Structures are given as C-alpha cells and as structure tokens.
C-alpha cells in the first residue's frame, strides 16, 4: 500500500507538516485527511477526541492564539478545506530551547499541507482570503476551565502576520500580553 502522507519536520521540535498525497485522475482527486493507522507514530497512542470545523468570512481576520493547559493539553491536526490561511504555532513548552519561537505555514485547499501541532503550543491563523474553512482534529475535548490564550499581536511573540489584522474576536483582543517573566507552560 502506498503511503498517503509524508511528514516534514519544522525548525521546532515536535511541530510537523503533513503533506497529503491525493489520488488524482481525469475525474478529480481523492484525498485522505486523516488515518489513525498511517498517523499512529505521530499520535503516539493518542486518540482523536474531537473534530471541529471553522469558517472565517473575511480576509485579514486572525483567530488565536489558543491552547489548553494540562491535563487537557491537546495535539491538533489542522487542515484548510477552502481558501488560504497563514497558520501559526508558538512553542510555549516550559524549558523548551525554542520557547516563544513561532513557525507558520500557508495552508490552502490545494497545497495538500496539514499542520500537526503538539501539546504545549499556542495556535492561531490569519485568513488570507475570504471564506476560509478549516478542519481541526483534537486529541482532547475542549475544556473551558483549561483554555489559555495569548494576544496575537503581542510584541514578545513578534508574529509577522502577512496582512494587517482587521478583525479579532473580543476574547482574542482581550488576551494579555506576555511579560519578560513568562517561563512557559507545563505540558
């Protein structure tokens, strides 16, 4: 059987790009978005507990930077179904040599890229086109008491959003800015 996924390392340990390998013919394409068997090494015994779908209407909108604290920390697998997004993960792991470093990938419906974001990372994205749809696979269900977030325009993060940030949710706009004393989160 031909592998339907290729794993690509990023400069941040644990953060990976999964490139999907679609079957293409004159009728179109068939793409596997998730396969527990083929991705088992990346999941390391974790099961998918929740699948979410988001629609972002306007380009320039930023959603994030979100995470969940332990023991509800989650691995996320993020795929763009429609449109184009600048998808960002920030390492928040206490004692990580890449603490507060971020990595971004452009995810589009036609570039076969998926971002695998491990526990201990904040995640967010900016819509680069109107009407973007994302599909998220999570290894933990959402737990309101465990939610955490960072302000997407925090100067300490210094995320270089490709477009002006034109819209944030009230929750995201109210996130605190990090101070120089931030030492990361437990995973």
N, C-alpha and C positions, 0 to 999 in steps of 0.2 A: 504494500500500500504506500502511495506517495504521501509524504508529509504535507499537510495543508497549512502549516505555519512555520515561519522562520523567526528565530529570536535574535534580536540585535541588542548588544549591550550599549548603555549610555555612559557618559563620564561619571555618573553617580551610582555607586554600588546598589544593586537591587532593583533599580529603576530600569525597565526594559521596554523596547519597542518590539511588538509582534507584527510581523508582516504576513498578511494573509495571502494564500496562493489560490486564486479563484480558478475554476474550470471555465474556459471561455470557448465558445464556438459561434457559428453564424446566428444562433438564436438569442445569444446574450451571455450571461455569466451566472454561475452558482458560486456563492462564497460562504464558507463556514465561518461564523462569527465566534463560536465557542465550541470546544470539545474537551470535556473533562479528561478523557483518556490521553489525548495528544498534549494537553497542557498540564498534566499531572505533576511533572517535575517543577514547573513554575508555581503551582498551587501548594506544593509541599504538604499534602494531606488536608488542606483546607477545602471546604465545600462552598459552593456559591449559595448564599443565603437570601439574596435579594437582587432583583433586576429592576433598574429604573430607566425611564425614558424622559428626556427633556427636550423642549422646543424653545429656541431663543429667536425672537421675531426680528430684532434689529441688529445690524452690523455695528460694532463698537461696544456692545454690551459686554460687561465682564461679570461672570458668575464665579464666586470663590473669594478667598482661598479657604477651603473647608477640610476638616479632618475629624476623627473621633479619637478620644482618649481611651487608653487601655482601661479595662479589659475588653472594650468594644471596638478597638482599633480594627481597621479593615484594609484588606487588599482590594484595589479597584482595577477593573479592566474596562477601558473607555474606548469606544468606537464611534466615529462620526457616520451617520446614515445619510445625511443630506446637508449640503452646504460645506463650509470650511471654517475651522476654528484653529486658534493658537492655543494649544493645550499645555498647561504648565503644572509641574510638580516641584515642590520645595521640600528639601530634606530638613526635617525637624527633629531627627533622632538624637537624643542626648548622647554625647561622646562620639558622635559621628565625625570623621575627618572632613566631611562635606556639609556640616551643619550650616543651614541657611543658603546653601547653593541651590539654584534652580536650573531646571532643564525644560525646554519646550520643544514640542513637535507640532507641525502643521498637520492636522488630521482633516482629510476630505473624504467625501463619499467615494471617490475614485482612486485614492492612492494606496489602498489596502493596508494602512497603518492603524495599529491599535496601541494604546499606551497602557502598560502594566505598572501600577503604582502601588508599592508595598506599604505596609503599616508604617506609621511614623512620618508620613509625608502629607503636606497640605496640597490640595488640588484645586485648580480653577481653570477657566478658559475665557478667551475673548472671541466672540463671533466675528469672523472676517467677512461674512456675507449675511444677507438677510435669511431668515427661515432656516436656521441650523437645527438639526436633530442629532442628539447624542444618545447612545445606549450604554448604560453602566452595569457591570456585573460586580457585586459586592460580596465579600466573604463574611460580613457581619450585617445584621439588620440595623437600620437607623435607630439610635438611642438618643433621644433629646437631651438627657442628662449628661451624655458623654460628648456632645458636639463641641467642637472648637473651631476657631477661625482666625484669620489674620486679615488685615486690611490689604486689598490687592495693590494699593499704591504706597505701601509702607516703604520709606526710603531705605530702610535697613535691608529689605529684600531686593530692592532695585530691579524689579522685573521690567524689562523693556517691552512693554505692550506695543504691538506694531501699529495700532491706531489709537487715536485719542479715546479715552474711556468716556463713553457717552451715557452709560446707564449702569447703576449698581442698585441692588435691592436695598431697602432700608437696613436689613440685617447686615449685609456686607459693608455698607457705608459706615455703620456704627462700630465695626470691629476696631479693636485697639491697635495702636502702633506698638511695635516691639521696642523695648528699651535695650540699652547695651548690656544689661544684666541677664538677658534671655540665654538659657543654657540648654534648651531643647526639651523634648517631652519623653517620658518613659514609653517604651513600646512593649 
